Amino acid sequence: MSSAARRPITPSHRRTPRLLAAAAVLPLLIGALGGCGYGSQKKTDDTGSSALPAAGGKKVDGLDKVKVGYFANLTHATALVGLRKGGRIQQALHGTKVSPYVFNAGPSEIEALNAGSIDMGWIGPSPSINGYVKSHGSNLKIISGSASGGVKLVVNPKKIKTLDDVKGKKIATPQLGNTQDVAFLNWIASKGWKVDAQSGKGDVSVVRSDNKVTPDAYKSGSIDGAWVPEPTASKLVAEGGRTLLDESSLWPDKKFVITNLIVKQSFLKEHPKVVEAVLRGSVKTNAWIKANPDKAKAAANAALKEETGKPLPAHVIDPAWKSIQVTDDPLASTLNTEAEHAVKAGLLEKPDLKGIYDLTPLNKVLKSEGRPAVSAAGLGDQ
């Protein structure tokens, strides 16, 4: 198989990862995956390696490039905006190039991190927890927040008019054991309904469906709704769906982690200045997004066009963008709650998450920006 890493991203070149439960163990298959590549790289330079042009100046830690992963989702707005050519993350790295990889799902990004195919990455809380637990705390650290919110239950208003009407219906989530799947299973349990987490069968039929095909499944009538992140939720609304529940309404202060930034522990130890530079770029990117929401929305949409072949129409991106908040705070207490939800659903044994966070580099950057420190909620190294 030819490597996806040597091809520009187009929809036909994007790799579809296998579904994985939050508690499942997937062999790394390093030999085979070395030929296939984990994620599509964003650009290819004349040497065959993917990297954004360096901003100029001295290389940080003497490193030629840092390999970072993310998804082509609006919930990864920090990466979409900050990793663009001339973006603040590359600027912070000076002569060290950013080599970006785009993934479709968290488990494949964790595989890539484990195998050293990427050094850092934006990713959801459930795969972060799973990767940390399965490696017995040895492979990754969460070093920053990135986004909160942007997840909704959208339903067919002809079939579902109230939350109680969800019982007996077919509702999609993106992937078995992913962040939205865990959240939906927990919500089902809060209603007193029963569903087998693995099969998705029970009082509600939980259908695991890739976000790319969920709108078509909704149009065909094969599902009655979906618990999904943006922009999929707004795409369903554009198809006639109705937002029945915004997940943020279920959380204190209406905030919960949907995306955070992780790093391979060995990379953090060997290249702390590179990690700090990426964090500095991330913090500056988030500040710019908050100060310039319309320009940031346009920049994120331009990135999506570059990576998927087409931008989101205004009637999709406008409501989707409003429901997402970028944040440097990892909202650590909500990650711990999400882990508890996975345990209750039977997808994860009770984990020891002590040490999953190392916020020292982030708090150093925040202090330099005159900003208050953020908390690991008791889940840091100290």
C-alpha positions in Angstrom: 0.0 0.0 0.0 1.3 3.4 -0.9 1.7 5.8 2.1 -1.1 8.3 2.6 1.7 10.5 4.0 2.9 11.2 0.5 -0.4 12.4 -0.9 -2.2 15.7 -0.6 -5.5 15.5 1.3 -8.5 14.9 -0.8 -11.7 13.2 0.4 -10.8 10.0 -1.5 -7.4 9.9 0.1 -8.5 10.2 3.7 -8.1 7.1 5.7 -11.1 5.5 7.5 -10.0 4.0 10.8 -11.5 1.0 12.4 -14.0 1.5 15.2 -12.7 1.0 18.7 -14.3 0.8 22.1 -12.9 3.1 24.7 -11.6 0.1 26.7 -10.5 -2.0 23.8 -6.8 -2.8 23.1 -5.7 -2.5 19.5 -2.3 -3.9 18.4 -0.1 -1.3 16.9 0.8 -3.4 13.8 3.7 -1.1 13.3 5.1 -2.9 10.2 1.8 -2.8 8.3 1.0 0.7 9.4 4.4 1.9 8.5 3.4 1.2 4.9 -0.1 2.7 5.1 0.5 5.7 7.2 -1.7 6.7 10.1 -3.2 10.0 8.9 -3.1 12.1 5.8 -0.4 14.7 5.8 -1.5 18.2 5.0 1.2 19.2 2.5 4.2 17.6 0.8 7.4 19.5 0.2 10.0 18.8 -2.5 11.8 16.3 -0.3 8.6 14.2 0.2 8.2 15.2 3.8 5.1 17.1 4.9 5.7 20.4 6.7 4.6 24.0 6.8 7.2 26.5 5.8 9.3 27.5 8.8 8.8 31.1 10.0 12.5 31.7 9.9 15.1 32.0 12.7 16.8 29.4 14.9 15.4 26.0 15.3 13.9 25.4 18.7 15.9 22.7 20.6 17.7 22.2 17.4 14.8 20.2 16.1 14.0 20.2 12.3 10.3 19.5 12.7 7.5 18.6 15.1 4.8 16.2 14.0 1.3 17.1 15.1 -2.1 15.5 14.6 -5.6 16.8 14.6 -9.1 16.3 13.0 -10.7 18.4 10.2 -13.5 19.3 12.7 -14.6 22.7 14.0 -14.0 21.3 17.5 -10.3 21.4 16.6 -10.5 25.1 15.7 -7.2 25.9 17.5 -5.4 23.6 15.1 -7.4 24.6 12.0 -6.5 28.2 12.6 -3.1 28.0 14.3 -1.6 25.5 11.9 -2.4 27.4 8.7 0.5 28.7 6.7 1.8 31.7 8.6 -0.2 30.7 11.7 0.8 31.6 15.2 1.9 28.0 16.1 4.5 28.0 13.3 5.5 31.5 14.2 6.2 30.4 17.8 8.4 27.6 16.5 10.6 29.9 14.4 12.9 27.6 12.3 11.4 24.3 13.5 8.8 23.2 10.9 5.3 22.0 11.8 4.5 18.7 10.1 0.7 18.3 10.3 -1.3 15.1 10.1 -5.1 14.9 9.8 -7.0 12.0 11.4 -10.5 10.8 11.3 -10.8 9.4 14.8 -9.0 9.4 18.2 -7.9 5.7 18.3 -5.8 6.1 15.1 -4.2 9.2 16.5 -3.3 7.4 19.7 -1.7 4.6 17.6 0.3 7.2 15.8 1.5 8.8 19.0 2.4 5.4 20.5 4.4 4.5 17.4 6.2 7.9 17.2 4.5 8.8 13.9 3.4 12.0 15.6 4.8 13.9 18.6 1.7 15.9 19.7 -1.9 16.1 18.8 -5.3 17.7 19.4 -7.8 15.0 20.4 -10.9 14.3 22.5 -11.0 13.2 26.1 -12.1 9.6 25.7 -9.2 8.5 23.5 -6.8 10.5 25.8 -8.1 8.6 28.8 -8.0 5.2 27.0 -4.4 5.8 25.7 -3.2 6.8 29.1 -4.8 3.9 30.9 -3.8 1.2 28.4 -0.2 2.3 28.6 -0.3 2.4 32.4 0.4 6.1 32.3 3.5 5.9 30.2 2.7 7.2 26.8 1.1 10.6 26.9 0.3 13.7 28.9 -2.5 16.2 28.4 -0.8 19.6 28.4 -3.6 22.0 27.5 -7.2 22.5 26.8 -8.5 23.5 23.3 -12.3 23.5 23.0 -15.5 23.1 25.0 -19.0 22.5 23.8 -20.2 21.9 20.2 -22.1 18.7 20.8 -25.8 18.3 20.3 -28.6 15.8 20.1 -30.4 16.5 16.7 -33.5 14.5 15.9 -36.2 14.1 13.3 -39.0 16.4 14.6 -41.6 14.2 12.9 -40.6 11.2 14.9 -39.3 12.8 18.1 -40.9 15.8 19.8 -39.7 15.4 23.4 -36.7 13.8 25.1 -38.9 10.9 26.3 -39.6 10.2 22.6 -36.0 9.1 22.1 -36.8 5.8 23.7 -37.3 3.1 21.1 -35.6 5.2 18.3 -32.4 4.8 16.4 -29.8 7.4 17.4 -26.3 7.7 15.9 -23.0 8.4 17.6 -19.7 8.8 15.8 -17.9 5.7 17.2 -18.2 3.0 19.8 -16.6 4.3 22.9 -15.8 7.8 21.6 -16.5 10.9 23.6 -20.0 11.5 22.2 -20.9 7.8 22.4 -20.0 7.7 26.1 -21.9 10.9 26.7 -25.0 9.6 25.0 -24.8 6.2 26.9 -24.6 8.1 30.2 -27.6 10.3 29.2 -29.6 7.2 28.4 -28.7 5.7 31.8 -29.8 8.9 33.5 -33.2 8.4 31.9 -33.4 5.0 33.5 -33.3 3.2 30.1 -31.1 0.2 29.4 -28.7 -0.3 26.5 -25.9 -2.8 25.9 -22.9 -0.6 25.4 -21.1 -2.9 23.0 -24.0 -3.8 20.7 -25.9 -0.6 21.1 -29.2 -2.6 21.5 -31.8 -1.8 24.1 -34.4 0.8 25.0 -32.6 3.0 22.5 -30.8 1.7 19.4 -27.4 3.3 19.4 -26.0 3.3 15.8 -22.3 3.9 15.4 -21.9 5.9 12.3 -19.0 7.9 10.9 -19.8 11.6 11.0 -19.2 11.9 7.2 -22.1 9.5 6.5 -24.5 10.4 9.3 -26.3 13.2 7.4 -27.0 10.7 4.5 -28.2 8.1 7.0 -30.5 10.8 8.5 -31.8 11.7 5.0 -32.5 8.1 4.1 -34.4 7.5 7.4 -32.1 4.8 8.6 -31.5 6.8 11.8 -33.9 9.0 13.7 -31.3 11.4 15.1 -27.7 11.7 16.3 -25.6 12.8 19.3 -22.8 14.4 17.4 -20.2 17.2 17.4 -20.1 20.2 15.1 -20.4 20.7 12.2 -22.3 17.4 11.8 -25.0 18.6 14.2 -25.6 21.7 12.1 -25.5 19.7 8.9 -28.4 17.6 10.3 -30.3 20.7 11.2 -29.8 21.9 7.6 -31.4 18.6 6.5 -34.5 19.4 8.6 -33.4 18.1 11.9 -34.2 19.8 15.2 -31.7 20.4 18.1 -33.4 18.6 21.0 -30.5 19.0 23.5 -27.2 20.8 23.7 -24.8 18.7 25.8 -23.4 21.9 27.4 -26.7 22.2 29.3 -25.8 19.1 31.2 -22.5 20.4 32.6 -21.7 22.9 35.4 -21.2 26.4 33.9 -22.1 24.8 30.5 -18.5 23.9 30.0 -16.9 20.5 29.3 -13.8 19.4 27.5 -14.3 18.3 23.9 -10.8 18.7 22.6 -7.4 18.9 24.4 -3.7 18.9 23.4 -1.6 15.8 24.2 2.1 15.1 23.8 4.2 11.9 23.8 5.9 11.8 27.2 9.3 11.0 25.7 9.0 14.0 23.4 8.1 16.3 26.3 11.2 15.1 28.2 13.5 15.4 25.2 12.1 18.7 23.6 10.5 20.8 26.4 11.2 24.0 24.5 9.4 22.8 21.4 6.4 21.8 23.5 6.4 25.2 25.2 6.6 26.9 21.7 3.6 24.9 20.5 1.7 25.9 23.6 2.6 29.5 23.2 1.3 29.4 19.6 -1.9 27.6 20.8 -2.5 30.3 23.5 -2.0 33.1 21.1 -4.2 31.4 18.5 -7.1 31.0 21.0 -6.7 34.6 22.1 -6.9 35.7 18.4 -10.0 33.5 17.8 -11.8 35.0 20.7 -10.9 38.6 19.7 -11.7 38.0 16.0 -14.6 35.4 15.8 -15.7 36.2 12.3 -12.1 36.2 10.8 -11.3 33.1 12.8 -14.5 31.4 11.4 -13.4 32.3 7.9 -9.9 31.0 8.6 -11.2 27.7 10.0 -13.5 27.3 7.0 -10.6 28.0 4.6 -8.6 25.2 6.3 -11.6 22.8 6.0 -11.8 23.6 2.3 -8.1 22.9 2.0 -8.3 19.6 3.8 -11.6 18.2 2.7 -12.1 19.8 -0.7 -14.9 22.1 0.1 -15.9 24.7 2.7 -18.9 24.6 4.9 -21.9 26.7 3.7 -22.9 29.6 5.9 -26.1 28.0 7.1 -24.0 25.2 8.6 -20.8 26.9 9.8 -22.5 30.0 11.4 -24.6 28.1 14.1 -21.8 25.5 14.5 -19.2 28.1 15.2 -21.3 29.8 17.8 -21.7 26.7 19.9 -17.9 26.0 20.3 -15.7 27.8 22.8 -11.9 27.7 22.5 -10.2 27.4 25.8 -6.7 27.0 27.2 -8.1 25.6 30.4 -8.3 21.8 30.0 -11.4 21.7 32.2 -9.8 18.7 34.0 -12.6 18.0 36.4 -14.9 17.4 33.4 -12.5 14.9 32.0 -12.6 13.0 35.2 -16.4 13.0 35.1 -16.3 11.7 31.5 -14.0 8.8 32.7 -16.6 8.0 35.3 -19.3 7.9 32.6 -17.2 5.4 30.6 -16.9 3.2 33.7 -20.6 3.3 34.3 -21.3 2.4 30.7 -19.0 -0.7 31.1 -16.5 0.6 28.5 -13.7 1.2 30.9 -12.5 -0.3 34.2 -12.1 2.3 36.9 -9.0 4.2 35.9 -6.2 5.8 37.9 -5.8 9.1 36.1 -3.3 10.6 38.5 -0.6 12.2 36.4 -2.5 12.4 33.1 -1.9 16.2 33.1 1.3 18.1 33.0 0.2 21.7 33.0 3.6 23.2 34.0 4.6 24.3 30.5 1.1 25.8 29.8 1.0 27.7 33.1 4.5 29.1 32.3 3.2 30.4 29.0 0.0 31.8 30.6 2.1 33.6 33.2 4.2 35.2 30.5 0.9 36.4 28.9 -0.3 37.9 32.2 -2.9 35.2 32.6 -3.9 33.1 35.6 -2.8 29.5 36.0 -5.2 26.6 35.2 -5.8 23.6 37.4 -5.3 19.8 36.8 -8.1 19.2 39.4 -5.8 16.8 41.3 -4.8 14.8 38.2 -1.4 16.3 37.7 2.0 15.0 38.6 2.3 17.1 41.7 
